[in-house]
Amino acid sequence: MTAYRRPFGAVSGVTVAVSLAALIALPVPFLRSIGFTGLLIPLVSVVVALTLLPALLLTVGHKLEWPHRRSGSAESRLWRRIGGFVVAHRWSSAVVALAILVVLAIPAFSMRLADPTNSSLASTGGPAGAAIERVESAGLGDGLTKPVEIVTDRPGEVVAALRGDDQVAGLTAPDTWVSGTNHVVDAWTHDDVSTGSGSDAAAHIRSVAEGLGADVGGLAAQNSDFIDAVYGNVWWVVLLIIVVTFILLAIALRSIVLPLKALLLNIFSIAAAYGVMVWIWQDGHGTELLFNQQASGAITVWIPIAVFAFLFGLSMDYEVFLLSRIREAHDEGASTDDATVTGVARTGRLVTSAALILFLAFISLSQVPATDVKILATGLALGIILDATLVRGVLAPALVAALGDVNWWVPTWWPKSKNSSHHDSQSTTPSR
C-alpha cells in the first residue's frame, strides 16, 4: 500500500520562514525589515504552491510540459550511483565530508567583526578610494576617517585627559561644534578602528571619555553597541529557531533522530560558510583575483547573523527535500539503505539545480560595488554550494545509512499515523 504523503512542501517553506522571521526579534530596525520580508516571501510561495499551482496543473495539464522530450523515471542515474557509493562506504564518506567541513570552518574562530578597513575601501578605486589614499598618506593616523565622536558639556576636561595619550593620534574641538551646552570633540586613532589595535585604542578613548560623563559615538562605538545588542542576545533567537524547526521536522518526519541530525549538520554547514568567508575576505586569500580588491580585514558586523538566517532556512529546505523522500521510500517498504539511495536519486538533480540558481544569483550580487554586499554574497554563494553538494549529497545520506533503523525511532507515547506502514517501527536494529 502506498504510504501517506505528508505535507513536506509546506513544512519546507515554513522552516525557511521561521529562520528569517527570527530577525524580527533583534533590536535593529534594518534587520527587522529583512526579517519581515523574509517571512512573507516563503509563506506566500507556500500558499501559491498549495493553491494556484495545483489549479493550473489541473486546468492546463500536460500542455505545461511542452516541449517535453524526456520520458521515464524522475530519478537521476548519476545521483543514484553517487547515493549507492555513499551508502556502501557510509563511514568513510561521513568522516571525509565532516573533516572537510571542520577544516573549512577553522578560520571562523578568528572572525573579527568591524567595517572593512580603509585599505580595502581604497582599493575599490574611484574618487572615494582616492580620497582615502590621500588621508592615509598624510600621516595623520589611519583612524582619521572613523573618529571617536564625543559629546560633552566639559570639552576642556576631555581634551586635557586625551591630549598626550599615546593611543590618540589627534584631537579636534572646533568652537562651532556646539549646541547649547553640548560640545563635540573628535578623537582619532593611529590605526584604522577596523583593525584589532585600532579597535582597542577606540575602546580606550571611549572609556576615558565616558569616565568624564561624556556620551560617545562614532563607527567604533556603534559597532561595539551593535555587537552587544545583537550577538549578546542572539543565543535565545537561535534557540527559538532550533526548537521550532525541530518540532516541525519531528512531526513531519515522524522521527526524533532525523531532525536532530539535520540541525547538527546545519551547524557544520554554516560554520564552514563562515570559515570560507573569513578566509577569503578577512584574511585576503583570493580577493584581488576574484574581486580586484584588497582584503576587508574584518567581517561587517551585521553579515554573520544575516548569513545564518538565510543559510539556515535554505539548508533546512534542502534537508527536508532529501529526508522527506527517504521517509516516503522507507514507508513504502524499502530498507533504510535502499530508501537512502532512492532519496538521493530523487532529489539530487532538483536540489543541485536549485542550489546552482541561487549560487549564480549570489555571484551576480557580488558584483555590486559595495564591499559589505560582496562579503555577504560570497558567504551565501559558497555556503549554498557546500550545503547542496558536500552536506546533502554525501554527509547527510551517509549518516542516515550509518544509523540504520535508529533513524525511525520515536518514543512509545508518540501518536501513531493511521497511514504509516509497518516500517514505521521503533526497532533500533541496524539495517546492515
Secondary structure, DSSP 8 states (H G I E B T S, - for coil): -------HHHHHHHHHHHHHHGGGGSS-HHHHHHHHHHHHHHHHHHHHHHTHHHHHHHHHGGGGG-S----S-SS-HHHHHHHHHHHHTHHHHHHHHHHHHHHHHGGGGG--BS---HHHHHTT-HHHHHHHHHHHHTTS-GGGGS-EEEEES-HHHHHHHHTT-TT--EEE--TTSEETTEEEEEEE-SS-TTSHHHHHHHHHHHHHHHHTT-EEEEHHHHHHHHHHHHTTTHHHHHHHHHHHHHHHHHHHHT-SHHHHHHHHHHHHHHHHHHHHHIIIIIS-SSHHHHHSS---SSB-TTHHHHHHHHHHHHHHHHHHHHHHHHHHHHHTT--HHHHHHHHHHHHHHHHHHHHHHHHHHHHHHTTSS-HHHHHHHHHHHHHHHHIIIIIIIIIHHHHHHHHGGGGG---TTS---TT--TTS--------
